[in-house]
Amino acid sequence: MHIHGRYASHANRRAEPDADLGFSSRSDSVTVTVGGGRGSVYQYSDGLPGVWIPLHGTLHVTAEECAVDLRSGEMLVSEADEKLFARGRGAALWVLLVASRETWQMLMASSLDMPLPKFGLMPAVVKVDSSLRRAAVNLARLTLTSGSDQFAKAMAASELARLLADVQNRFNAPISCCPGRTLAQRRNVFLRLQRVLNYMQANCHLDIETDNLARMSNYSTCHFIRAFSAAFGQTPHTVLVEYRLARAWHLLQASDLAVAEVAMASGFDNRCAFSRLFKRRYGINASELRLQSGASVRMPARSYPVARYPDLLAKSTIHHPRIRSSASIQQHSA
């Protein structure tokens, strides 16, 4: 197995893989890219799944009309065959890991509860802890340090793969609740529902009809609601309201919009209904939160759309269902 590293840290410069710095064509290779710097832009179009791990700041990843904002403590697994653009915001620092499905299977074999599906890692934005970020930092340091031997890099890659396998294992329980006679069928159902969930999260401020979501997943409305509720533990409407409330909390903290404007921008047509739901969800009025916004009010522990599996999905903003997705590094990984 060959492990390669590269930097993508030049601000305001678009970096693309090339013959010297790009992704290896070997099927058993792992490529580690470290990016950082205000306004740095990175383009990725290798056709393999990518694992995006922000260490500090915000990483904005787009694919055609797709977009996701990643923050420290979150990770994006992007799907293959997509042209992705990553832009760092603020003092962003991030790591991108690229490998084939066969390579990930080889690295994770001893830690996975079941083999990876044909499409490889399950694409999603997930919550990760500091141990995974430290493992990514360790692998990045070794790959970018001249003289590091392949054995040390392989051991670091194996440790990171073990932690990634733990993340992939989280999906097994909700997948088992999906309809389907075989594991492959249930995985495909969950993948379709996951893409719908991503779409809901991205467009929660819009008027979203359940019938349209059902058509996106190629289900009848009744079948879609049953499958969605079985997989995620909540109805589509409940999840949509939760996303809207989370968006409202963020806008109240990060924007100068009036409370009524925040309600409209979050998808609530009725200001009274918004205020009632917001107080019930967070235990504080929206107007009170706005008054306290200068006092570094922290958002309560994130609530996830998967009530039955609360650690599964993170609450980043995804704008499309097809997000298929040194010492300074060590300092920001904590």
Secondary structure per residue as TSV (DSSP state, phi and psi in degrees):
chain	resnum	aa	ss	phi	psi
A	1	M	-	360.0	134.4
A	2	H	E	-110.1	134.3
A	3	I	E	-121.2	124.6
A	4	H	E	-120.0	153.2
A	5	G	E	-133.4	155.5
A	6	R	E	-157.6	159.7
A	7	Y	E	-100.5	150.5
A	8	A	E	-141.4	62.8
A	9	S	-	-118.3	11.2
A	10	H	-	-83.6	117.4
A	11	A	B	-61.6	140.8
A	12	N	T	58.7	26.5
A	13	R	-	-127.9	129.5
A	14	R	E	-83.2	121.7
A	15	A	E	-107.8	129.4
A	16	E	-	-124.4	147.0
A	17	P	-	-61.2	137.5
A	18	D	-	-134.9	-171.8
A	19	A	T	-63.5	-32.1
A	20	D	T	-87.7	-36.3
A	21	L	T	-114.4	-5.8
A	22	G	S	-81.9	-167.9
A	23	F	-	-81.8	138.7
A	24	S	-	-70.5	145.1
A	25	S	-	-81.9	-7.2
A	26	R	-	-65.9	139.4
A	27	S	T	-73.9	-15.6
A	28	D	T	-107.3	24.6
A	29	S	E	-102.9	154.8
A	30	V	E	-124.3	128.1
A	31	T	E	-111.5	128.4
A	32	V	E	-112.7	121.7
A	33	T	E	-115.3	131.2
A	34	V	E	-112.0	125.1
A	35	G	E	-123.7	154.1
A	36	G	E	-176.8	171.9
A	37	G	S	103.6	141.8
A	38	R	T	-63.0	126.3
A	39	G	T	77.2	7.2
A	40	S	B	-65.9	141.1
A	41	V	E	-124.5	134.5
A	42	Y	E	-131.6	133.7
A	43	Q	E	-111.7	132.0
A	44	Y	E	-129.6	126.9
A	45	S	-	-149.1	43.7
A	46	D	S	-83.6	-14.8
A	47	G	S	83.5	11.2
A	48	L	S	-116.6	153.5
A	49	P	-	-59.5	146.2
A	50	G	E	-122.1	145.8
A	51	V	E	-113.2	112.1
A	52	W	E	-103.3	122.6
A	53	I	E	-126.5	101.7
A	54	P	E	-75.3	136.4
A	55	L	E	-101.6	-29.1
A	56	H	E	-157.8	145.9
A	57	G	E	73.9	-160.4
A	58	T	E	-119.0	133.3
A	59	L	E	-111.5	120.5
A	60	H	E	-101.3	115.0
A	61	V	E	-111.9	128.4
A	62	T	E	-126.6	151.8
A	63	A	E	-143.7	106.7
A	64	E	T	54.3	-110.0
A	65	E	T	-96.3	12.4
A	66	C	E	-95.6	154.1
A	67	A	E	-159.6	146.6
A	68	V	E	-146.2	136.9
A	69	D	E	-101.4	118.3
A	70	L	E	-109.6	139.0
A	71	R	E	-124.2	165.8
A	72	S	T	-56.8	134.4
A	73	G	T	99.5	-2.3
A	74	E	E	-124.3	160.6
A	75	M	E	-144.6	138.7
A	76	L	E	-111.1	128.0
A	77	V	E	-103.7	112.1
A	78	S	E	-94.7	151.1
A	79	E	-	-79.6	163.9
A	80	A	S	-76.9	172.4
A	81	D	S	60.7	37.5
A	82	E	-	-130.6	141.5
A	83	K	-	-89.4	114.1
A	84	L	E	-109.9	143.3
A	85	F	E	-123.0	128.8
A	86	A	E	-116.4	132.7
A	87	R	E	-129.6	125.3
A	88	G	E	-79.0	140.3
A	89	R	E	-115.0	130.7
A	90	G	E	67.9	-148.2
A	91	A	E	-85.2	59.8
A	92	A	E	-72.9	145.3
A	93	L	E	-143.5	129.8
A	94	W	E	-150.6	162.0
A	95	V	E	-126.8	136.2
A	96	L	E	-118.7	128.3
A	97	L	E	-113.9	130.9
A	98	V	E	-129.3	128.1
A	99	A	E	-159.2	161.2
A	100	S	-	-77.3	165.2
A	101	R	H	-58.9	-40.1
A	102	E	H	-64.4	-37.8
A	103	T	H	-67.4	-44.9
A	104	W	H	-61.5	-41.8
A	105	Q	H	-60.7	-41.7
A	106	M	H	-63.5	-43.3
A	107	L	H	-71.7	-32.8
A	108	M	H	-97.8	-0.9
A	109	A	T	-51.1	-42.3
A	110	S	T	-79.4	-11.1
A	111	S	T	-110.6	-18.0
A	112	L	-	-77.8	139.2
A	113	D	S	-72.2	-26.4
A	114	M	S	-151.6	156.9
A	115	P	-	-59.5	154.8
A	116	L	-	-65.3	149.7
A	117	P	-	-69.2	172.1
A	118	K	T	-60.4	-32.5
A	119	F	T	-82.1	0.8
A	120	G	-	91.3	-141.5
A	121	L	S	-64.6	143.8
A	122	M	-	-68.4	118.9
A	123	P	-	-73.0	128.7
A	124	A	E	-176.7	165.2
A	125	V	E	-100.2	122.6
A	126	V	E	-127.2	158.9
A	127	K	E	-85.3	132.6
A	128	V	-	-130.3	157.2
A	129	D	-	-99.3	-178.9
A	130	S	H	-69.1	-24.7
A	131	S	H	-65.0	-37.6
A	132	L	H	-69.3	-39.4
A	133	R	H	-64.8	-39.4
A	134	R	H	-64.5	-38.8
A	135	A	H	-64.7	-38.6
A	136	A	H	-65.7	-38.8
A	137	V	H	-63.9	-43.5
A	138	N	H	-62.0	-44.2
A	139	L	H	-65.4	-41.1
A	140	A	H	-63.8	-41.5
A	141	R	H	-62.7	-42.2
A	142	L	H	-67.6	-40.7
A	143	T	H	-72.0	-25.1
A	144	L	H	-99.2	-0.1
A	145	T	S	-100.1	121.7
A	146	S	T	-65.3	139.6
A	147	G	T	94.9	-8.1
A	148	S	-	-69.1	133.3
A	149	D	-	-83.6	157.7
A	150	Q	H	-64.2	-31.3
A	151	F	H	-64.0	-45.3
A	152	A	H	-62.6	-40.5
A	153	K	H	-67.1	-38.3
A	154	A	H	-64.8	-39.0
A	155	M	H	-65.4	-40.8
A	156	A	H	-65.7	-39.9
A	157	A	H	-65.0	-37.6
A	158	S	H	-65.9	-40.1
A	159	E	H	-64.4	-43.6
A	160	L	H	-64.2	-40.7
A	161	A	H	-63.0	-35.3
A	162	R	H	-61.7	-42.2
A	163	L	H	-70.1	-36.6
A	164	L	H	-65.7	-34.9
A	165	A	H	-63.5	-37.7
A	166	D	H	-60.8	-38.7
A	167	V	H	-65.2	-44.6
A	168	Q	H	-64.0	-33.8
A	169	N	H	-65.6	-22.1
A	170	R	T	-62.4	-26.3
A	171	F	T	-79.1	-12.5
A	172	N	H	-64.0	-40.4
A	173	A	H	-64.5	-51.8
A	174	P	H	-65.4	-32.4
A	175	I	H	-62.7	-38.5
A	176	S	H	-65.4	-20.4
A	177	C	T	-87.5	-8.1
A	178	C	S	-78.2	151.0
A	179	P	-	-68.1	151.3
A	180	G	-	143.3	143.1
A	181	R	S	-80.4	-29.4
A	182	T	S	-118.7	164.5
A	183	L	H	-62.1	-40.2
A	184	A	H	-61.8	-41.2
A	185	Q	H	-65.6	-42.8
A	186	R	H	-66.4	-37.2
A	187	R	H	-64.1	-42.3
A	188	N	H	-65.7	-37.7
A	189	V	H	-62.6	-46.3
A	190	F	H	-63.0	-39.0
A	191	L	H	-60.8	-42.9
A	192	R	H	-63.8	-42.4
A	193	L	H	-67.4	-35.5
A	194	Q	H	-62.8	-41.4
A	195	R	H	-65.5	-37.4
A	196	V	H	-64.1	-42.1
A	197	L	H	-60.1	-42.6
A	198	N	H	-61.3	-41.9
A	199	Y	H	-62.4	-43.6
A	200	M	H	-60.6	-42.5
A	201	Q	H	-64.5	-39.0
A	202	A	H	-73.6	-34.7
A	203	N	T	-115.0	27.3
A	204	C	T	-62.4	-21.6
A	205	H	T	-79.9	-7.3
A	206	L	S	-95.6	169.4
A	207	D	-	-83.3	100.5
A	208	I	-	-104.8	123.2
A	209	E	-	-94.7	139.6
A	210	T	H	-61.1	-34.6
A	211	D	H	-60.1	-39.3
A	212	N	H	-67.2	-39.4
A	213	L	H	-64.2	-38.9
A	214	A	H	-62.7	-40.6
A	215	R	H	-65.9	-35.4
A	216	M	H	-61.3	-33.7
A	217	S	T	-95.1	3.5
A	218	N	T	61.7	39.6
A	219	Y	-	-123.7	158.7
A	220	S	-	-70.0	161.6
A	221	T	H	-59.9	-46.0
A	222	C	H	-64.7	-43.4
A	223	H	H	-65.4	-38.8
A	224	F	H	-62.2	-46.5
A	225	I	H	-62.1	-41.4
A	226	R	H	-64.3	-46.1
A	227	A	H	-66.5	-42.5
A	228	F	H	-63.0	-46.4
A	229	S	H	-65.9	-35.9
A	230	A	H	-67.0	-40.0
A	231	A	H	-76.2	-42.8
A	232	F	H	-107.5	-3.9
A	233	G	S	78.1	1.4
A	234	Q	S	-144.1	157.7
A	235	T	-	-75.3	159.0
A	236	P	H	-56.7	-38.0
A	237	H	H	-65.3	-42.2
A	238	T	H	-62.0	-42.5
A	239	V	H	-64.4	-41.8
A	240	L	H	-62.0	-43.5
A	241	V	H	-62.7	-40.0
A	242	E	H	-62.6	-42.9
A	243	Y	H	-63.1	-40.6
A	244	R	H	-64.6	-40.7
A	245	L	H	-66.1	-39.9
A	246	A	H	-64.0	-38.9
A	247	R	H	-64.6	-40.6
A	248	A	H	-63.7	-42.1
A	249	W	H	-58.1	-45.4
A	250	H	H	-63.3	-43.7
A	251	L	H	-66.2	-37.7
A	252	L	H	-63.7	-32.1
A	253	Q	H	-85.2	-32.3
A	254	A	H	-112.2	-3.0
A	255	S	-	-129.1	170.1
A	256	D	-	-101.4	12.9
A	257	L	-	-65.2	144.1
A	258	A	-	-66.9	161.4
A	259	V	H	-59.0	-41.8
A	260	A	H	-63.6	-37.1
A	261	E	H	-70.0	-35.7
A	262	V	H	-63.0	-42.8
A	263	A	H	-59.5	-45.5
A	264	M	H	-65.6	-42.0
A	265	A	H	-69.6	-15.4
A	266	S	T	-100.2	1.8
A	267	G	T	99.1	8.7
A	268	F	-	-99.9	120.4
A	269	D	S	-81.9	-25.6
A	270	N	-	-109.5	115.2
A	271	R	H	-63.3	-38.3
A	272	C	H	-66.8	-41.9
A	273	A	H	-64.2	-39.9
A	274	F	H	-61.3	-47.9
A	275	S	H	-61.1	-40.8
A	276	R	H	-65.6	-45.9
A	277	L	H	-67.6	-38.8
A	278	F	H	-63.8	-44.8
A	279	K	H	-65.5	-39.1
A	280	R	H	-66.2	-37.1
A	281	R	H	-77.0	-44.5
A	282	Y	H	-109.9	-8.3
A	283	G	S	75.0	16.6
A	284	I	S	-148.1	143.4
A	285	N	-	-70.4	150.1
A	286	A	H	-60.8	-40.6
A	287	S	H	-66.0	-36.4
A	288	E	H	-66.5	-39.8
A	289	L	H	-63.1	-39.8
A	290	R	H	-62.8	-40.1
A	291	L	H	-66.8	-31.8
A	292	Q	H	-94.0	2.5
A	293	S	G	-61.9	-24.8
A	294	G	G	-81.2	-3.6
A	295	A	G	-103.3	23.6
A	296	S	-	55.9	50.0
A	297	V	-	-68.3	127.8
A	298	R	-	-91.3	140.6
A	299	M	-	-68.6	138.9
A	300	P	-	-57.8	168.3
A	301	A	S	-51.2	134.7
A	302	R	-	-57.2	138.8
A	303	S	-	-102.0	142.4
A	304	Y	-	-113.3	150.6
A	305	P	S	-66.2	-14.6
A	306	V	-	-99.2	86.4
A	307	A	S	-63.3	-34.4
A	308	R	S	-72.6	-26.5
A	309	Y	S	-130.7	77.0
A	310	P	T	-66.9	-14.4
A	311	D	T	-97.9	8.5
A	312	L	S	-76.5	-56.2
A	313	L	-	-117.2	142.9
A	314	A	-	-92.4	169.9
A	315	K	-	-108.5	47.3
A	316	S	-	-78.8	166.1
A	317	T	E	-92.2	113.0
A	318	I	E	-111.8	128.5
A	319	H	-	-104.4	15.3
A	320	H	-	-168.2	143.4
A	321	P	T	-70.0	-10.2
A	322	R	T	-104.0	24.0
A	323	I	-	-67.3	90.2
A	324	R	-	-73.2	-23.9
A	325	S	-	17.3	360.0
A	326	S	-	360.0	-174.7
A	327	A	H	-69.3	-39.6
A	328	S	H	-63.8	-34.6
A	329	I	H	-64.7	-45.8
A	330	Q	H	-62.7	-35.5
A	331	Q	H	-64.5	-39.4
A	332	H	H	-88.2	-3.2
A	333	S	T	-83.2	-15.0
A	334	A	-	-71.0	360.0
